[in-house]
Amino acid sequence: MYPGVLDSENGVTVGSLQVLSKKDNVTSKLWAQIGQQGTWWKKVEVFLGVQSHIQIVFRAKCGISYMGDVAVDDISFQDCSPLLISDRKCTAQEFRCANKHCIVKDKLCDFVNDCADNSDETAFICSTSNGRCDFEFDLCSWEQDQDDDFDWNLKVSSIPAVGMEPAADHTIRNSSGHYIFIKSWFPQQPMIAARISSPVISR
């Protein structure tokens, strides 16, 4: 899709644009943009994951006056066809899902429900994925660097986003999910760094 959050003057009065998903009367925020973005179109891709029976909602909010505009054009959905269940055997390079669908093994444990029944993302299947972490509860086995300038933080999506922060996490894809982030707050100095390191990864 191509959204535009446009302003005819200085950006002070521009509102916001949000992309929401709605399923079973539950609405979740997927993406949001606030404030002036210039007077040209920008392409935005919003990942929906493998889902069914959902609606996509665009919610625009006006600014404090009539001097800002919000526009959307050229909406499209890609790779939305339902999974085709076949009786063929999965190849050696494929994983057989619980629903008998075959997916390439490279899609295992990538935090995406490629099987459509989540059997490719179970704790048992992914137990050997060293360094894997969805940051829903803690930093897992990742460690903050003790010699950097400041730390990465866990953020829950339900806390209102400011600026360009994600409106939803990648794992749960709604406001209850978590991710790690850094935020530049005054009076932090420019060019400071925050580092987080994985455990030692080996085969």
C-alpha positions, 0 to 999 in steps of 0.5 A: 500500500502507499500511505501518505500523511501529508501537510501543507505547511509545517507538520504541526497539525498533521494527524495519524494513520493506523493499520489494524486487523480485526478478527472475532471482534478483537482489533489489533494494531499492526502499523502506525505513522504519526506526523508529517511524512512529506508531500510524496507517496511512500510504499509500506508493507505490513506483514499479516502472517498466516491467518484466515477470516480477518479484516483489515481496517485503516484508521485515520485521525485528524490533527488539531486543524484543517492543515494536514491530510492523510491519504492511502492508495494502491492497496494489495494483498500478496501470497494470500492463497489458502494452503493446498493440502496434498497427499504427496510425501515431503522431500528431504528438504521439507518439513511435514506439518501436523496438517500434512502440508509440506514447507521447506525446512528453512522456514522452521522456527522463524516465528512465522506460522508457515504451516497454518497450524503452528506445528513448525513453531512448537517448543519441541521443534525449536528447542535446538535453535540456539539463540532463538528468542521472541522477547516475550518474557525476557532476553532469553540467553542474550546478554547486555554488553557491560561496556556499552553506553546504554541498554536495550529494553523490553517494550510491550506494544500496548504502550503507545508508540512514539515516532517510528516504533512498531505498533505491534510485535512480530511474534504475536502481532498485537498489542500484548506482544513484546520486542526489544528496542532502543530509544534516543531520549534527551539528554542522551549524547549522539553516537552512543551505542547499545549492544546485546550479544547472542550465546555462542552459536555452533553446530 
